[in-house]
Amino acid sequence: MRCPTCDHIEDRVVDSRLSRGGRAIRRRRECIACGQRFTTYELVEKEPLTVRKTSSAIEAYDRNKLLRSIRIACAKRPVSLTEIENMVDAIEEALEATDAREVSSQAVGELVMRHLQGADHVAYVRFASVYRNFQDTTEFMEEVRELVTRARYQARGQQELFDAKDEASE
């Protein structure tokens, strides 16, 4: 593995551990030449997952793009990078559990919103405002009202009542 600092080819593995729910091995390496430490991941290569956009265009799934969009939504919020990476791992696991090699961008967006809603309400509203492309403040306010109502039901331990009410209105 080439050192990202000095481009030297020799290194030694300092630490190895399972990552991403056992689907990867995370290795800490140290360059023999300059002593710089860096991290690598070893993954099983599978058939790539593709995402069908709303425009019907198809593009390769990009973990970094998903990670970046969640980080933007969580900017200046009390959500750690570890929590964000765990969210992305959980979203990827859900996508892989479908056994489909193509998923819609809507399905990915709904998974992100479900995870953000449990992590941070402000991050959820930020992501939802971009994802759902609110056209006016009324749509935005309705989303915030629903979020507040859901939080009240959750605080009282009555989430199933909210879900039943929500399903009845659909």
ABEGO torsion letter per residue (X at the ends): XBBAAAGBABBBBABBBBBGGGABBBBBBBBAAAGBBBBBBBBBBBBBBBBBBAAGBBBBBBAAAAAAAAAAAABGBBBBAAAAAAAAAAAAAAAAAAGBABBBAAAAAAAAAAAAAAABAAAAAAAAAAAAGBABAAAAAAAAAAAAAAAAAAAAGAAAAAAAAAAAAX
